[in-house]
């Protein structure tokens, strides 16, 4: 993909961006997960925050394409972790490519949680790399329930030209700062939009790894 006016930021650079919003979204998304389920976690900062929330889960199987989720859950005895390997993208700290796609074909999931660089009511979700968007489409096809985790600033944003179309009925979990007009358009296209309240916290930020 050609570079645009919005060069891709590394995961480390994105760790501190919209920290409270991402944490609120992660906490709300974690409420969707049930004991005994098998879930798939994407790479990305907000999905990494979700992995942190799932550290207290019981009887859960988590498959992931992201290093952050692996680091968050590697020492949790009540969570069984599957790594979908492949080619590592250093910027996103996630695995992509044919090996990742082949591993996906061996599993199905109750829920998948995807990250994104932008959300468009018309085009779907945006990434910097076509390998990422293809992978997200494949991930969505393998799950019964599809969630996209994105803070409000990403709604209506089109920083790159690679897009993933998601199956009808997917759910966007975002924060209460979302543009009402974009939310209305998404809902008009059949997307379930969950708005979560952001409450500033004075707790120390969790910084064990880039998330």
N, C-alpha and C positions, 0 to 999 in steps of 0.2 A: 504494500500500500504506500502511496506517495505521502510524504509528510504534509501536514496541514498547519494552520495557524495555531493549533492546539496540540503541541507535542505531548506524547504520552508521558505521564509522570510515573516514577517508580513506586512500588508498593511502600517502600520506606518513606518516600516523600508524602504519600497519602495517609500515612498512619495518624497524624495529628489533625487532619482536616475534618471538620464537622464531627469532632469526637463524641460530643454528647448526643448528637442526632443518631450517629451510628450505633451507639450503645443502646439508646432507646429502641431503635428498630430491631436490634438483635434480641433484646429482652422480649419484645412483642412476638417476634418470629419464633422464639423458643417455646412459646405457649402452644404453638401448633403441633409440636412434636409429642408423640405418645410413647409410653413405655412399650418395648417390644418391637418397635418399628425399625425399618432400615431406611436411612436417609442419605442423600447425596449432597455434598457441599462443594461448591465452586471455589476457585481461588478468589482473592479480593479482600479488601479491608473490612467491609461490613460483614461479609460472610465469616471472616476470621473472628470478628467480635461475637458472632453467633456461636462459633465453635467454643469460645470461652464460656458462654452461657450454658452450653451443653455439658460442661464438666461435671455437673451435679446430676446428670441423667442416669437412669437405671435401665438395665436390660436393653441397651440401644446399640445398633450397628450403624456405624458412620463410614461411608466411602467418600473419598475426597480427591480432588485434583490439585489441592493447594497445600503448600508447605506450612502455612500458618496454622491451618486446621490440624495438620499432623503434629505440629509442635504443641498446640494447646491440649490435645487429647492423648498424647503418647504415654502419659503416666496415669491415665484414668482407668482403673481396673474394671469398672462397671460399663465401660464403652468398648465395644469391639471395633477396631479400626481397620479399614481396607484402603490401601493406597493404589490409586489408578495411575500407574507410572506413565512414562513417555518422555518427550523432549521438554526440558525445563526452559521456560521463558524467564530470564533473569528479572526483567522489569516487573512482571506480574507475580513472580514466585509461584507460578502454576505450571502444570504439565499439559502439553497439547500434542497433537500429532497422531499418526496411525496406531501406535501402541496404546495410547490412551483410549482411542476409539474402539480398538479391539477388546480391551478390558471391559468397556461399557456394555458390549454385546453379551457378556456373560452374566449380567445382573439386571434386576429390576428393583425399583425403589418405591416406597410409600410416598416420599416427598423429596423434591429437589429444591435447593435454595441457590439462586444465581445472583452474581454481582453484575454490575454494568457500569459503563462510562456515561451512558445517556439513555433516556427513555423517551420515545416518540409515540404518540397515539397512532400515527400513520404507519411508521416503519418498524416498530418493535424496540429492541434494545441494541445498543451500539457498543462496538469495541474497536480497538486500534488495528486489529489483525484478523484476517479472514479465517485463520485457523481457530481463533477463539470463538468467533460467531458460529462456525460450523459445529464446534464441540458443544456449545451451549444448546444448539438445536437438538443435537443427538441426546444430550443429557435430559432435556425436557421430554423427549419421546419415551424415555425409559421410566418415567415416574408417573404415579397416579395423580399427584398434586404438584403444581409448579408455582414457585414463589420467586419474585424478583425483589431484592433488597436494595433500595436506593434512597439516599437522602434528597430533600426537596430541591436542592440546587441542580440535580441531574435531570429533573423532569423538564421535558421540552428541549433538552440540550442535544446538539448534534455535532460533537467534536470531531468525529471520524466518519468514514464512508463505508464501514463494514457493519452489516446489520444482521440480526437474528430474528426470524419470525417465530413466535411462540404459538403453541396450540391454543385454541379458544378456551376461555375460562380460567386463564392464569391469574395469579394474585400479586399485586404490588403492595409491598409494605414500605411505607415512607413516613415522614414526620409531618407534624401539623403546620409546618411552614410552607407546604406545597401550594402552588398556584391553583386556586379553585377552578379556573377555566380549563387547565390541563387535566385536573382530576375529573371534571365533568366530561371532558372529551374521552378520556380513557374509559370511564364507566359506560359512556354511550357506545363504546366499541366492545363491550362485554367483559372488560377487565374489572375484577374485584379490587377495590382500592381500600387498604386499611391504613388509617391515619393514627399515629401514636404521638402522644404528648411528650415533649422534650422538657425535662426538668433539670436545671443546672445542678450539678453535684459538686461538693467540695472534697469528695473522696480522691485519693491519689489515683492518677491514671494508671491503668494496667499496661505495662510496657515490656513484658517479658520477651516479646518478639514482634517483628513488623506485622501489623494486622490491619 
